[in-house]
Amino acid sequence: MRGRWARDLAMGVRFAFAGGREGWGRALLTAVGVGLGVALLLLTTALPNALAAREEREQARTDLTFGAPIPKGNDTLLVAEVGTDFRDLSIRGRELEPEGPRAPLPPGVAEFPAEDEMVVSPALERLLESDGGRLLRERLPERIVGTIGESGLVGPAELAFYRGGEGLAPYLDGGRVTRIDRFGEPDPDPSSEPLDPVLLLLIVVVLVVLLMPVAVFIAAAVRIGGERRDRRLAALRLVGSDSRMTRRIAAGEALAGALLGLVFGAGFFLLGRQAVGSVELFSVSVFPDYLDPSPLLTLLVAVAVPAAAVLVTLFALRGVVIEPLGVVRTARPARRRLWWRLLLPLGGLAMLSPMVGQGRENGNFNTYLVVGGVMLLLVGVTTLLPWVVEAVVARLGAGGVSWQLAVRRLQLSSGTAARMVNGIAVAVAGAIALQMLFSGVESDYTEQTGYDLSRAQMQVSVPKEVPLDAAAGKLRSTEGVRGVLAYAEGYAGDRRRDPEHGTQVTVGDCASLREIAKLPACRDGDVFAVHGAEYDTETPLVAEPGRRLFLDPSYEGSPRGREVAWTVPRDLKRAAARVGPTGSDRGGFLITPKALPAAAAPALEGEAYVKLDPAVPDAEEQVRNTAAAVHPLTYPLSWSGTQQSGRYTSIRTGLFVGAACVLALIGASLLVSQLEQLRERRKLLASLVAFGTRRRTLTLSVLWQTAVPIALGLVLASVVGLALGAVLLRMTSASVRVDWASVLSMTGIGAAVVLAVTLLSLPPLLRMMRPEGLRTE
């Protein structure tokens, strides 16, 4: 038995490549279709290694310290974080000051840049030299003396720089300015917080939804040229093969196409691997050597694809009677049954239903049930769509000539039409479900910042050593700035070292202080104690006239000698708390400039809240440039009304990147399928033109043949996607809400891909309508 199977499969492999130009063309189209899917599967198997490589590169250049501060030595380096943003781009920046000859070099840097010099990533160098980088060049005027090597970057499109620094020691705070003796994670936390169950559910569903269309397309690709293949098999029956042998030979032909597809897929993957270095999707880029597929997963793909090709072919031939005088598929087929097609989506719902209402408080979701349930629901789209197409087109009739040609063709081969649409329908159904799930849980991973964007849109932190008034004046004169609220902020304790009680101190003019508290009459020289602020219990304990306090007191491990004595004035006034621009109120002391001793100025840090003019383009960039000119360590921050969890954002970004790759596969595979369909009908099209049918009529008929199945497929995908999304939301205990704009956008994207493929297939269609199409071999 095994020998018979091997002999028949080998004969099918020979037939796949022995059919002349037409046979080779069919084999190549099959190989291209399968190869595209294999390339994406290989890319998927390489993603874990790519993410791990990015993480290793990030850890290797980490400049954070844990534990006790490191003393100065000949092997230490001062590092200041001086990164910035430019429009919607994030730029990683560090200022370096070696304290000895053995100071550690950052990965990818050959030698330390001197003051007024910097080394940059290739992507940042291109940006600085471009016309669009003029504003950024004003902010980074240092001379470029080198390029950061690949070992110092997480991706080829990363924007990063290292510049030389001097005099960083006074700013050493263990945060933005640190002292290190080596780069790399010194003490990685092995007990990092695990992902919560809902985020794990998102990851699992994203993987299933992205990979299911790939599997569907591979299954469709191995059936390219199925009608011509069946006619060839009928000829084999004439020379004595039985029906089982004929099916095994057909499986051999599919196996040949799948094996050739593996070769094509490896080639496509290697080509894409080399080109990936020049591509950036959603601010994510990787080096080509990151994409190193797992050997075990690669072997799984190499075995699964040919096996699937054989099984799909045998399954497809189960309802085809191949006789010596023809194929009984040309007669009107029996109506498809609905009952068994409903079992798959119902089974998927049954697998997911035990987890309804589980939420994140009851442990992780059962991964096997989630994967199985989502797969069954999505596969249900592929089983239901042929029945839907057949049921609908059977009732279509009257219309123009092009419409009647299209309807008749769909009535005769509704299965082929549905097979072409299956992939896009599965992708849209999964996308709708994911969009519902992401939208439903987004609020759980999004929090309000509390910033009052009507009063300020940016915050600029000014180092202690920089006069706040001068910095605020420069910000006020910046193009695009409507107003600036400036405060010097610090802390006052009841003891010079390790105070027991203390409270916040804020210094500003009367106009600025009124934005953060309700003041009685105010003039320069007044001091106020704020009462009624939320969470402030310390001010009543220290706001006693005549009491001696210390500004910037020292604590264990912090530098000493910076404390400044200050006495609470006898004419202390009372003020009521008010919500400030940051969205919270503040207690403590409010001091006008004349009431503050000159010696206390270095003990306070400056904060400026900037209101922008929305009519001025690049107003934020102008503020960032001014901040950089005030002092290299001035830190501007753009405000937003909300902020999202980094893990949630990373998963969503991964979905967008994967969806872009799947959409590219969808378009390419649809185009291959469409070309094969046209190639099989070349003689028919040429004959109709020869008998006087207008090319415009035939072109419209082809368009109708594409439009009708895709419309039905998108409707079915929307129904299944909404059902799956509702179940997933109930599993997370979130309320079921349908974002109809997202549903329409997902279906619109699917329709746009099909429209683009149809337009690309028109030139070959017009060529096939020529009389030369009647020629045969």
N, C-alpha and C positions, 0 to 999 in steps of 0.2 A: 504493500500500500504506500509506504513511504517512497519507494522507488518510483511508483507511478506518479505520485504528486510531484516529485522532483523533476521527472522527465517532462511532464506536461507544463510545469512552471517554466522550465528552461526553454521549451518550444515557444511559449508565449513571449518570453524575453527576446528570442530570435525574431519572432513576427513583429515585435514593436519597432525593430530597426531595419526590417527587410521589406518595407512597403514603398520603397522609392522616395521621391521627394515629399509626397504626401504623408508617408509614414514618419519620416524624420520630422516633418513640420508638426505633426500631431504629438510626437514624443517630446519635442522641444517645448511646445506650449505647455504640456503637462509638467515637464521638468521646471519650467519657469514658475508656474503656479505653485507647485509644491515647494520649490526652492525659496520663494518669498516667505512662505510660512515657516519653513525650517530656519531661515535666517532670523526671523523674529523670535522663534523658540530659542535659538542659540543666544540671541541677545538677552532673553529673559534669564537663561541659565548663567549668564555672565554678570547680571546685575548685582547679586550678593557680593561677588568679588570686587566689583567697581565701587560699591558703597563702602566696603571694608577698606579698600585702598585709599579712598578719600578721607576716611576717618583716621587711618594711620598717618597720612600726611599732615592732617590737622593736629594730631597729638604730637607729632615729631617737632612741630614748631611752636608748641604751647609755651608761653612765657609767664605763666601764673606760678605763684608760690603758695605752699601750704605750711602751716606750722609757724615756728618762730622766725622772725626776720633774719636774713642772711647778713653777716657782717661784711664790711668792705674788705676786699682782698685783691691780689693780683690776678685772680681768675673770675672776677665778678663783672657784671655788666648791668648798667642802668637802662631800663626799657620803659619808654613812655608810649601809651596808646594814643595815636594821633590820626586814627582813621576818620574818614569823612564820607559824606553822601554827595552824589552829583546827579541831580534830577532823580531818576528812579534807580540809579546804580549805587551799590554799596562798595566802598573802597577800603581795603584793609591797610592800615598804616602804622608803622612803629618808628620811634626816634631812639637811636642807640647811642650810648656813651660808654665805651669800655673803660674800666677802672684799673686795668692791668694788662700786661702782655699776653696773658693766658685767658682773656675773656672769651667766652664761647661765641662762635659765629652762628648766625641763623642758617638753617638748611637752605641750600641753593644760593648762598652769598659767598663769594670768594674772599673778600676783604671788607673791612668796615669802611663805609663812606665817611669822609670828613664833614665838618660843618659846612653847610650850604651845598652839600652834594647828596645824591640819593641814587639808589638802585631800584629799578622798577620792573614789574612784570611786562612781558611783551605786549599784552593786551592794553595795559595802562599807557605804555609808550605810544602805541598807535592812537589811543584816544587823545593824549596830550598833543600829538602832532597834527591831529585833525582840526578842521575848521570848527567843528562843534565843541571842541575842548578848550576854547579860548578862555572862558571863565574859570575853568579848572586849572589852567596853566597859571593864572594869576594867584591862585591859592597855593600852588605847588611850584614856586619859582626856582627851586634848587636845580643845580646842574646835574643832568643824568650822566653817571659815570659807569654804569653797568646794568646788567639784566639779571633778574632772579632766575635761577635754574629751575628745571622741572621738579627737583626734589623739594623745593620750597613753596610749591603751589599745589592747590587741590584740584585745579583744572586749568586748561589752556586759556580760557576766557576770564580767569580771575583777575580782578584789578587789585594790585597790591604794590606797596613800596616800603623801603627802609631808607631813612635819612639820618645823617649824622647829627648828633646833639652835643650840647655842652652846658654845664651848670644845672643838671637835673636833680642833683642831690637834695637841694632845699624843698623840692616838690615831692619827695619820696613819701608815699602814703599807703603802699601795699595794694593799691587799687589801680588807678590809671598810670601811676609811676611805680615800678617795682625794681628790686635788685635780685638778679638771678645768677647762678653759677653754671647753669646748663639749660639748654632748650629741651623740651619734651615734658610729658606729664610726669611730675615727680612722685605723685602718690594717687594714682587713679582709684576712684572709689568703687570697690567691687560690688557694693550694695546699692547701685544706682536704682532709682525708683522705676519699677516695672511699668509697662504700658497698662492702662486700665482696660477692662474688658471691651468697652465700646471701640476704642482705638484698634485693638486686636481684631475685632469684627470688621472694622473698616478695611484693614490690610488684607484679610482673607477674601472679602468680597471683591476688593479691587483686583486681586490676582486672578480670581475666577472669571470676573467680567472681562478682563483684558485678554485672557488666554482662550476663552471659549470661541470668539470669532476666528482666531487663528486655526483652531481645530476644525471648525466648520469649513473654512476655506481650503484647507488641505484635503478634507474629504471631498469637496466639490472638484478640486483640481485633478484628482486621480480619475474622475469620470469624464474628463474632457474628451470629446470625440466619441462618446458612447454610442450614438446611433450608427456611425460608420463602422465602428468595431463590431456591433451586432450583425451587420450585414456580412462582414468578413467571416464571422463565426458560422453564419448559415452556410457559407461555402465549405467550411470544414466539415459540416454534417454531410455534405454531398460526397466527400471522399472517405466517409466511414467513421468519423468520431461520434461517440455518444454524447448525451447532454452533459453528463458529469465531466467528461474530459474537456468538452468545450468550455465549460465554466472555469476549469482549472487553467486552461490556456488563456482565457480572458484575465484571470487573476495574475498570470505571469506577465501579461502585457502591462497591467497596472503596476506590478512589482518593478518592472523595468523603468517605467516613468518615475516611480518613487525613488528608486536607487539613483537615477540620473538627477532627480530633484535634490537628493542629499548632496550630490557633488555641486550642483548649482547653488544650493543653500549655503554650503561652506564658502563658495566663492563670493556670493553676495555678502555674507557676514564679514569676510576678510576685507572686501572693498569698503563696506560700511564702517568697519573698525578703523580703517585708515582715514576715512573722511570724517569720523566723529570728532576729531580734534578741532575742526573748524566750525562746529555746530554748537550752539548754545540754546537750550530750551528752558524757558521759565527760570533763567538765571542759574541753570545747572549745566556744567560742562565737565567732561572727563577726558583724560589722556587715553590714547588708543591702547596702551599696555594695561590699563585698568580692566578692559573687557576681556577677561580670561575665563572662558566657560569652565564650569566644574566638570572634571572628567566623567564622574558618575552620571551627572545629568545629561552630558553630551552623548554618552553611550545609550542612555534611556531614549533620547530623541532618535538616535540612529536605528534603534530596534523598533520603536513604536511606530514611526512613520511608515516603513515598508509593511509592517504587520497590519496597520490600519488600512493601507491601500488594498491589500488582499481581502480583508474582511468587508470593506465598503463595497468592493466590486462584487463579491459573492452575494452580499445582501441586496445590491441593486438588481442582480439578475434573477432574484428569487421569483419575481412575477413576470419574467419574460420567457416565452416559449420560442426557442430557436430551432427551427425545422430546416430541412435541406432546401426547401423552396422559398424560404423567407423568414421574416421575424414577425411574430404575431403581435407586435406592439403597434404595427401600422393600422390595425383595426381599432375601432373605438374601445378604449379600455373600460374595465368595470369601474363603477363609481367607488371612490375611496371611502372607507369606513371611518367614522368619527370616534367611536367609543374608545378604541385602544389609544388613539392619539391624545385623548384627554387624560389618560392614566399618568402620563409623564408629569405634566404640570400639577395634577392633583397629588401625585406622590411627592413632588417637591414641597408643596404646601404642607403635606402631612409630616415631612421630616423637620420642617421649620416650626410647626405649630407648638411642639412641647416647650420651646424657648420663648414663646410670646409672654411678655411681661417680666422677663428675667432681669432686665436692666443691668446696671453696673455694680449693684450691691450684692449680687448672688454668685459671684465668681465668674470665671471665663465661660464663654459660650462653647458648646461642643463643636470642635472644628470639623469633624467628619460629617455631622449633621448639617452644618452650615454649607460646606462645600457640596455635599450631595444634593441638598435642597435647592441651592442656587443653580447648580448644573442642570438638574432635572427641569426646572422652570425655563431655563434658557434653551435647553434642547427641545422643550415642548414647543417653542416657536418654530423650530425647523420641521417638526412633525405636523403641526397644525396648519402651517402656511400652504403646503400643497393642497390640502382639503379646501381651505378658504379660496385659493385662486381658482380651483376647479369649480367650486360651487358658484362663484360669482361670474366667471367668464361663460359658464354654461347658459346664463340668463341674458348675456349680452347679444345684441344682434344688429338692428337697423342702424345705418349711419353711412358716411361716405365710403368711397372705395378703400381708402387707406385704413379706415377704422375696421371695415369688414375683413380686409386681409389680415390685420393684426389680431382681431378676435378669433378668426378661424385658426390661425397659427397657434394662439394660446389654447384654444379648445383641443387641438391635436397634441400639444406638448406642454401642458400646464406644469408637469413635473419639472421639466427643464427650466422653464421660466422661474418657478419657485426656487429651484436650486441656486440660481444666480443671485437671488435676493436674500437667501437665508442668512448669509454672513452679515450683511448690513442690518437686517432685522434683529439679529442677536445682539449686535453691537449697540444699536439704538435702545433696545429693551434694557440691556445692562446699564447703559449710560443714564437712562431715565431713573432707574432704581437707585443708582449711586447718587445721582443729583438730589433725589428726595432724601436719601439717608444723610448726606453731607449737610443739606439745608436744615434737616430736622434736629441734628445734634450740634450744629454750629454754635448755637447760643451757649451750650455747655462749655465750649472751649474759647469763648469770646467774652471779654469783660470790658466794662466801661472804664476808661481812664479817669473820668471825672474832670478832665481839662475843659475850661470854659473857652471854647474857640472863638466866641464873640469878643473876648477881651484880649486874647493873645493867640498867636499861632506858632510861635517859636520861643524856646527858652535857651539862654546863653549863660553858661557857667564860667565865671571869671576867676582865675587863681588869686590867692590871697595877696600876692606881691604886686598885683596890678591895681592901680587906683580905679575904683568903680566909676566915679564921675567921668573920668576921661574915656573909659570904655563905653559908657552909656552915651556920651556925647557923640562918639564916632558912629555908634549904631543909629542914633537919631538922624544923622546926616547921610545915612546910606540910602541909595535909591530904592524905592519900594517900601520904605518903612513909614508907617503912619504915627506910631508912638512907641515909647519905651517906658516900662515900669522897672526901676532899678532898686534892689535891696541888697544890703550887706547883712549876711546871716551868720550866726554863730551860736555858741552855747555858754551859759554862765552857771557855775557850780558854787556850792557853799564852802568848798575846800580847794586848796591849790592842787592836791593830788587825790585821785579817787574820791570825788565828792559823793556825799550821800544823797543830796537833793540838788536839783538844778532845773533850768528851763531854757527855752529858746530866746534868742535875742535877735531883733530885726531892726536895721537902721535904714532910714529913708526920709525923704522930704514929706511934708504934710500931705501933698496931693497923692503921692504913692502909698502912704500909710492908710489913707482913707479907702483904698481899694481892698484892704485886707482886714479892716476893723472899723467899727462905728466910733468915731472920735467926737469929743466935745470940741470947743474952740482949740485950735492948734496953731502954734508958731514955732519957728526954729529955736531949739533949746529945750523943748518939752520932752518929757519921758512919760510913757503910759504903761500901765499893767493891764493886760487883757484878761478879762474874766468871762467864763461861760463857754470857753472853747471845748469841743468834744475831745475826750481822752486826756485832757490836761488837768492833772491833779497836783502838779508841782508848783505852779505859779503862786497860789495862795501861801505856800510854805516859805517862799524866799522873797516875796514882794513886800518887804518891810522897809520903810524909809530909814535910811542910815545904816542898813546892813551891808557888810562888806562881802562882795562876791568876786569870783575869779573867772574872767573870760578865757576860753580855750584851756580848760584844766587838763592835766595829764592823767593818763591811766596806765596800768601795768602794761609794759611793752611799747608804749608810745613815747616819742621824744619829750624831754622835760625842758623847762626853762622858757617855754613860750607863754606861760600864764601871765595874764595882765589883771591887776587888781582894779576893781570898780566898785564904787559905793552907790547904793540906791539913793537917789536924791530925796530930800525932805518934801519937795513939792510934787511928789509922784501923783500922776492923774490916773483915773480909771477909764477904761475903754471896753466896749462890748465886742465880742467876736463876730466876724463876718466871713462868709465863704469867699476865698480869694480866687485868682485865675486858675490855680491848680485844682480847684474843685473841693478843697478842704479848708477848714478854718485853722488858725494858729493861735496859740496862747503865748505866754511869756511877756517880754518887755518890747515895746516899740519905742525907738529912740530917734530923735531928729539929729542931724549931723552935728550941731553945735554942742549938744549935750554929751557927745562921745569924746573921751580923752584921745588925743592924737596917738598915744602909744597903743591904743586898742585896735587901730585900723588893721594891722597885720594879722590879728587874731580872727578876722571875719572873712568869709568868702562871699564873692559877689554873685548875684543872680539877676539877670535882666530878662524881662518878659516882653517880647517884641510883637507888635501888631503890624501886619503887612497890608499893603495895598494890593488887592487881587487883580487890579487892572494892569499892574506892572509885571511883565514876563520875567521869569527867573529872579523874582524878588528873594526867594529863599537862598539862591546861589550868591546873590549880592551880600546877604547877611553872613553867610558862611565865609565869604572872602574877607569881609570886615573883621569877623571874629578871628580869623587866622592872622590878620595883620596886627590885631591888638596884642596877641601873644600866641605862640605855637600850641600852648596847652589849653587855650580857651576852647570850650566844648559846646557847640550849638546843637540843639535838639529840636527837631520838628514834631509838633504835636499832632495827635490824631484822636478821634473820639473813642476809638476802641482798639484793643490789642488782642491778638489771638495766641493760643498755645503754640509753641514752636513745633511740637510733635504733630499736632493736628495739621499745621501748615505744611510740614514736610510730607505727610501722607498725601495731602491734596496736590502738592506739587508733583509727587511721583505719579499720581493719577493722570495729571495733565500731560506729563512727558510720555507715559505709556499710551494714553489715548491718541496722542499725535502720531506715534509709531504705528498703532493699529489702524488709524485712519489712512495712513500712507499705504499700508498693506491692503486695506479694503479697496482703495482706488486702483492699485496696480493689479490685484487679483481680478477685480471686476472687468478691467480692461482686457486682460488675457482671456477671460471667459467670453466676453462679448466678441472679441476677434475670432475665437474658435467657432462661435455660433454663426457668425457671418461667413466664415470660410466653408463651413458645412453646407451653407445655402447659396454658395456662389453660383452654381449652375442654374438654380431656380431663379435667382435674381436676374442673371443674364438672360434667361429665357423670357421672363416677363417683359424685360426691356425690349428684346427682339420682337415680341409680339405687339409692341406699341404702348406698353404701360409707361407712364411718365415717371421720371426719376424722382420728381418731387413727391409723387404718391407713394412710391416705395420707401423713400426716406421717412415720410410721416408714419408709415406703417411700422417701421422699425422703432421709431420713437414711441408710438403707442404701445408696442410690445414691451418696452422697458417701463413706461410710465404706469401702466395698469398694475403689474405685479408689485412694483415698488410702493405704490400708494397703498395697496392692500397689506403689504409687509409692514409699512410704517404704522398703519392703524393697529394691526395685531401686536406689533412691538410696543406701542404705547399702552395697550391694555395690559399686556403681561408685565411691562416695566412698572406701571402704576400698582399692579397687584403685588409684585415683589417688593417694591419700595414701601408699600403700606405694611407688609408683614415685617420687614426689617425694622421699621420705625416702632412697631408694637413690641418687637423683641427688646429694643433699647428703652422701652417705657416712655418714648417720646410721643407727642400727639401727632396724629396723621394730618399733614398739610400738603397740599399739592401746589407746587410753584408752577403754574401753567406757563409762565414765560419761559422757564427752563425746559419744560416738556416740549414746547414749540421750537425752542432753539435746538434741542437735541434732534428732533425729527427734521428740522430744517437743515442741519449740518449733514445728516444722512442723505436727504434729498439732493443737496448741493454736490456731494461726492458723486452720486449716480449721474446727475446732470453733466458734471465735468467729464466723467467717463464716456457718456453718450456722445458728447460733442467731439471728444478725441477719436471716437470710432467712426465718425462721419466720413473723413477722407478715405479710409480703407473701403467703406461701404460704396462710395461713389466709384472707386476703381473697380470693384467687383461687378458693377453693373455694366461694364463694357462688354462688347461681343466676345472678347478674348476669354471671358469667363466660361464660355461653352466648350473650350478646348479640354480634351481629356487625354489620359495616357493609357 
